[in-house]
Amino acid sequence: MALLEYISDEDLFNEVETLLTKAKKKKDAAEKTFNSNVIDPFGALFEAPGFSSHEEWRNSELARQRQKTIQNHVGTFHQKILGHVDGWQDMGIGGIVDLLNEERRIIAEVKNKYSTVTGGDLADKYKGLDELVSPKHSRFKDYCAYFVNIIPRKPVRSDIPFTPSNKGSGTLCPSNPNIRIIDGASFYELVTGRPDALQELYSALPHAIEYVLNERLGQKGFSIPDKDSFIKYFGLAYD
């Protein structure tokens, strides 16, 4: 039986492997270049009281750098996962949009977290989507464009018109029912038709990560420690 109803195990394992491989490359590179990177010497001293040794602080800093790399790529991971769902197309890194469903006339830009794009840059995102769905001769004329925050600011599901503030003037961008902002759980439901599709993915990931590390990346015997402790974070993000 497949881990997920909406994509194959092979597609899931491939995307997990891609992300884990990127994280490992960053970890290896960070260890090699640690002393050549510019470390904030003041910040390091103020952080020191929280650690029992310099080595413990150094390991924490390496973990922080690795975590940042993983978080930078998790948005792409979701884009690729959703691109495997029937009817949906992953448009690739640097594409005009991230996801496309021609039959349902939907395009989407996917970000991992609400804080990935902030302030006046949100207005630029609105403008970019508006330029795709509004002009008469655009390929995506009258499509519905979604700005997706997989992790929302608040643990509440929402699918509403996207009306960020304009730079300089502070006025809100015009409300357009075809330009929307949506949280990750709601967007996964929109894509798959399954209300708990995002939670299903989260529940499947521990097994997928362990399988890939053990069977594909040579870390025999690896298992995620204290899985139940990690599970609670999903509820905090999505209520």
C-alpha positions as CSV (number, residue, x, y, z in Angstrom):
1,M,0.0,0.0,0.0
2,A,1.4,3.4,-1.0
3,L,2.4,5.8,1.8
4,L,0.3,8.6,0.1
5,E,-2.9,8.4,-1.9
6,Y,-2.0,11.2,-4.3
7,I,1.6,10.4,-5.4
8,S,3.7,7.3,-5.7
9,D,6.2,6.1,-3.2
10,E,8.9,6.4,-5.8
11,D,8.2,10.0,-6.4
12,L,8.1,10.7,-2.7
13,F,11.4,8.9,-2.1
14,N,13.1,10.7,-5.0
15,E,12.1,14.1,-3.7
16,V,13.1,13.2,-0.1
17,E,16.5,12.0,-1.4
18,T,17.0,15.2,-3.4
19,L,16.5,17.3,-0.3
20,L,18.6,15.1,2.0
21,T,21.4,15.1,-0.5
22,K,21.4,18.9,-0.7
23,A,21.5,19.1,3.1
24,K,24.4,16.7,3.3
25,K,26.4,18.6,0.7
26,K,25.9,21.8,2.7
27,K,26.9,20.1,5.9
28,D,30.1,18.8,4.4
29,A,30.9,22.1,2.8
30,A,30.2,24.0,6.0
31,E,32.6,21.8,8.0
32,K,35.3,22.3,5.4
33,T,34.9,26.1,5.2
34,F,33.9,26.9,8.8
35,N,37.1,28.8,9.7
36,S,37.1,30.7,6.4
37,N,33.5,31.9,6.8
38,V,33.0,35.2,8.6
39,I,31.6,34.3,12.0
40,D,30.1,37.2,14.1
41,P,32.6,37.2,16.9
42,F,30.4,39.4,19.2
43,G,27.4,37.1,18.7
44,A,29.5,34.1,19.3
45,L,30.7,35.4,22.7
46,F,27.1,36.3,23.8
47,E,26.0,32.8,22.8
48,A,28.8,31.1,24.6
49,P,27.1,31.0,28.1
50,G,24.5,28.7,26.6
51,F,27.0,26.0,25.8
52,S,29.3,23.8,27.9
53,S,32.2,24.1,25.4
54,H,33.4,25.8,22.3
55,E,33.0,22.5,20.5
56,E,29.3,22.3,21.5
57,W,28.8,25.9,20.2
58,R,30.6,25.1,17.0
59,N,28.4,22.0,16.4
60,S,25.3,24.2,17.1
61,E,26.5,26.8,14.5
62,L,27.1,24.1,11.9
63,A,23.6,22.7,12.6
64,R,22.1,26.2,12.2
65,Q,23.8,26.6,8.9
66,R,22.5,23.2,7.7
67,Q,19.0,24.0,9.0
68,K,19.0,27.2,7.0
69,T,19.9,25.3,3.8
70,I,17.1,22.7,4.4
71,Q,14.5,25.4,5.0
72,N,15.6,27.2,1.9
73,H,14.8,24.1,-0.1
74,V,11.7,22.9,1.6
75,G,9.5,25.2,-0.4
76,T,10.9,23.6,-3.6
77,F,10.3,20.2,-2.0
78,H,6.6,21.0,-1.7
79,Q,6.5,22.4,-5.2
80,K,7.9,19.2,-6.6
81,I,5.6,17.0,-4.4
82,L,2.5,18.8,-5.7
83,G,3.9,18.7,-9.2
84,H,3.5,14.9,-9.1
85,V,-0.2,15.1,-8.5
86,D,-2.3,14.2,-11.5
87,G,-3.2,17.3,-13.5
88,W,-0.5,19.5,-11.9
89,Q,2.8,20.5,-13.5
90,D,6.0,21.6,-11.6
91,M,7.3,24.5,-13.7
92,G,10.8,24.2,-12.3
93,I,13.1,26.6,-10.5
94,G,13.0,30.0,-12.0
95,G,9.9,29.3,-14.1
96,I,7.2,31.9,-14.8
97,V,5.2,30.2,-12.0
98,D,5.9,27.3,-9.7
99,L,2.9,25.2,-10.4
100,L,0.3,25.0,-13.2
101,N,-3.0,23.2,-13.7
102,E,-4.2,24.0,-17.2
103,E,-7.5,22.1,-16.9
104,R,-8.5,23.9,-13.7
105,R,-6.9,27.2,-14.9
106,I,-4.8,27.6,-11.8
107,I,-1.2,28.9,-11.3
108,A,0.7,29.1,-8.0
109,E,3.8,30.5,-6.5
110,V,4.9,28.4,-3.5
111,K,6.9,29.7,-0.5
112,N,7.7,27.5,2.5
113,K,6.9,30.1,5.2
114,Y,5.0,33.3,5.6
115,S,8.3,35.1,6.5
116,T,10.0,34.1,3.2
117,V,8.7,37.2,1.5
118,T,7.8,40.2,3.6
119,G,7.0,43.9,3.5
120,G,7.0,45.7,0.2
121,D,8.3,42.6,-1.6
122,L,4.8,41.1,-1.2
123,A,3.4,43.9,-3.5
124,D,5.9,42.8,-6.1
125,K,4.6,39.3,-5.9
126,Y,1.0,40.6,-6.3
127,K,2.1,42.6,-9.3
128,G,3.8,39.6,-10.9
129,L,0.7,37.5,-10.5
130,D,-1.5,40.3,-11.7
131,E,0.6,40.6,-14.9
132,L,0.0,36.9,-15.6
133,V,-3.8,36.7,-15.1
134,S,-5.1,40.1,-16.1
135,P,-3.7,41.2,-19.5
136,K,-5.9,40.3,-22.4
137,H,-3.2,38.5,-24.4
138,S,-1.6,36.6,-21.5
139,R,-1.3,32.9,-21.6
140,F,-2.9,32.8,-18.2
141,K,-5.7,35.3,-18.7
142,D,-8.5,34.7,-16.1
143,Y,-6.6,31.9,-14.4
144,C,-6.7,31.9,-10.6
145,A,-3.3,32.7,-9.2
146,Y,-2.3,31.5,-5.7
147,F,0.4,32.9,-3.5
148,V,1.0,29.9,-1.2
149,N,2.5,30.0,2.3
150,I,3.0,26.4,3.3
151,I,3.5,27.5,6.9
152,P,1.1,30.4,7.6
153,R,1.5,33.2,10.1
154,K,-1.3,31.9,12.3
155,P,-2.5,28.2,12.6
156,V,-5.7,29.0,10.7
157,R,-6.8,27.8,7.3
158,S,-7.5,30.6,4.8
159,D,-8.0,31.2,1.1
160,I,-8.6,34.9,0.6
161,P,-7.8,37.7,-1.9
162,F,-4.2,38.7,-1.8
163,T,-4.0,42.4,-1.0
164,P,-0.6,43.3,0.4
165,S,0.5,47.0,1.0
166,N,2.1,48.9,-1.9
167,K,5.6,50.2,-1.3
168,G,5.8,53.9,-0.5
169,S,2.1,54.7,-0.6
170,G,1.0,52.1,2.0
171,T,-2.2,51.5,0.2
172,L,-3.5,48.0,-0.3
173,C,-3.2,46.3,-3.7
174,P,-6.7,46.0,-5.4
175,S,-8.7,43.0,-4.3
176,N,-9.0,40.6,-7.2
177,P,-10.8,37.2,-6.7
178,N,-8.4,35.6,-9.1
179,I,-5.3,36.6,-7.0
180,R,-5.3,34.8,-3.7
181,I,-3.2,34.0,-0.7
182,I,-3.6,30.5,0.8
183,D,-2.0,28.4,3.6
184,G,-0.3,25.1,2.9
185,A,-3.0,22.8,4.3
186,S,-5.7,24.5,2.3
187,F,-3.6,24.4,-0.9
188,Y,-2.8,20.7,-0.5
189,E,-6.5,20.1,-0.2
190,L,-7.2,22.2,-3.3
191,V,-4.6,20.3,-5.3
192,T,-5.4,16.7,-4.1
193,G,-9.0,16.9,-3.0
194,R,-8.0,15.4,0.4
195,P,-8.7,17.6,3.4
196,D,-5.8,16.2,5.4
197,A,-3.3,15.8,2.5
198,L,-0.6,17.9,4.1
199,Q,-0.8,16.1,7.4
200,E,-0.7,12.8,5.5
201,L,2.6,13.9,3.9
202,Y,4.0,14.9,7.3
203,S,3.0,11.5,8.8
204,A,4.6,9.7,5.9
205,L,7.9,11.6,6.0
206,P,9.6,9.9,8.9
207,H,9.3,6.5,7.2
208,A,10.4,8.0,3.9
209,I,13.4,9.8,5.4
210,E,14.5,6.6,7.2
211,Y,14.0,4.5,4.1
212,V,16.0,6.9,1.9
213,L,18.9,7.2,4.4
214,N,19.1,3.5,5.0
215,E,18.5,2.1,1.6
216,R,19.7,4.8,-0.8
217,L,22.2,7.0,1.1
218,G,24.0,4.3,3.1
219,Q,23.2,5.3,6.6
220,K,22.2,1.8,7.8
221,G,20.5,1.6,11.1
222,F,19.4,5.2,11.1
223,S,16.0,6.1,12.7
224,I,14.6,9.5,13.6
225,P,14.9,9.9,17.4
226,D,11.8,10.8,19.5
227,K,9.4,10.9,16.6
228,D,6.4,11.7,18.8
229,S,8.2,14.9,20.0
230,F,8.4,16.1,16.4
231,I,4.8,15.2,15.5
232,K,3.5,17.9,17.9
233,Y,5.0,20.7,15.8
234,F,2.5,20.0,12.9
235,G,-0.4,20.7,15.3
236,L,1.2,24.0,16.5
237,A,1.6,25.2,12.9
238,Y,-1.8,24.1,11.6
239,D,-4.0,23.8,14.7
